[in-house]
Amino acid sequence: MAKEKNSIPSTGRERAQKIVSFCKRKGFVYPSSEIYGGLSGFYDFGPYGVELLRRMKDLWWKNMVWERENIFGLDGAILMHPRAWEASGHVAGFTDPLVDCRDCKSRVRPDKLPGWRLQKDNQSGEWKILTVGETTCPLCGGELIPEVRQFNILMETYLGVIEGEKQKAYLKGESCQNIYLDYKNVCESHNPTLPFGIAQIGKAFRNEITLGKFLFKTREFEQWDVEYFVRPTAADAAYQEWKEIRWQWYINKLGLARQNLRWRQHSEEERIFYATDAWDIEYHFPWGWDEIEGLHHRGDYDLKQHGQFSQTDLRLYDPQTKSKVLPYIIEASGGVGRAFYALLLEHYREEEVEGRTRIYLSLPPYLAPLQVAVFPLVRTDRALVDRARQIYEELKKQFNAVYDEDGSIGRRYRRQDEVGTPFAVTVDQQTLEDGTVTLRHRDSMEQERLKVASLLSFLVEALRLP
Ligand code: ATP
């Protein structure tokens, strides 16, 4: 009988380190450019990581786009016209506050330290200190100088070939901006009526100051966004509706535990000036509660700004009122990397089995990187190997399957447990006699015998995205 150890070490730092080294060791996430000493704030997803990431995004897309009649998908370019970032307010105001450490000279974000209250002037992007909080440097224990400076986190690049005539452009500071720019195109090509949404999963880039929380804060990351366009009178109700949709999604579809999630409303000081209301869904990370998704009631700010700067009429004819209306926007904007990290923290388990530690990932089966493993009981029996390979060849046409004949059967099970493979199929002598295989379940380690003929339908059902 398996005895659950307190799966992950209890202190936050240890727990985080365990996941980071697990990710590297098993091929989920590598520090980017490692052979050159790494590049701070950038990560690569390895062979298992990329599978998990894809499955998460497929799930989001299915639930947010396919299953909703009025949501349109988009995949926009990373570079946009530089004026777009002036219109959005990012060129002037996409600033983070920072204070310097007198001792180690590091730059630290005071708004993330206890006790500080700061306010941003959204036109100029300048930060003002309202209350000075903790002044101990979190990096070296030295003293922080309580003078705030601002730092624009948009990343710049240059277009064109002639030196001196190059045009400055910005890498997307937030992925959703394409949606506002293509809103008119979607209206013209698809003729939607309000309310409707545009959804996108896309990259964003920020020159973040404080790194060091693995995938939580990176300089290149992915966001999943829904921008929902509504009549102004319907905005409050739509906001509540989307808060509920996204909250339920993290629990019921992505598989995060209810007790590790909470809502946090933005205070007046931190809320961006045009937003009517803003709430974050927070996850209980090893260092405490922190944001995984923001739900924003944005009013008509985005369309108004882009309409003015591009001199384009972005109003939409509303047959209900028989007039043109500039829709309000409700935004659900989450970080894919943060959700990925939360999922691993949530599902990494260690337990004691027969005196040994078993590591397994209890991921929902439909998210698992490898979906099914196929083993011959022993590799010295040609007939078992042939039959197992036949089954594997069939399964890999539909699933991400793996064949393994290396080492004892117990070790092969453990290897799959560790990367979260939900099902393992073992071919033994009895398979050759009656056409059944052993199907082993990852979490319970229970085994059952199943006809090869019914294996496919079992897996289709068990691995289907909900
Ligand atoms: P924070 O204050 O935590 O840095 P934010 O409020 O600036 O986040 P938004 O601009 O609302 O974040 O972006 C929406 C989502 O994008 C966030 O909820 C988060 O999941 C993700 N995100 C933002 N910045 C980063 C980053 N540097 N690295 C990874 N994910 C990020």
Boltz pocket constraint, residues with backbone or C-beta under 6 A from the ligand:
constraints:
  - pocket:
      binder: B
      contacts: [[A, 174], [A, 206], [A, 208], [A, 215], [A, 216], [A, 217], [A, 218], [A, 219], [A, 220], [A, 221], [A, 222], [A, 223], [A, 291], [A, 292], [A, 293], [A, 294], [A, 333], [A, 334], [A, 335], [A, 336], [A, 337], [A, 338]]
      max_distance: 6.0
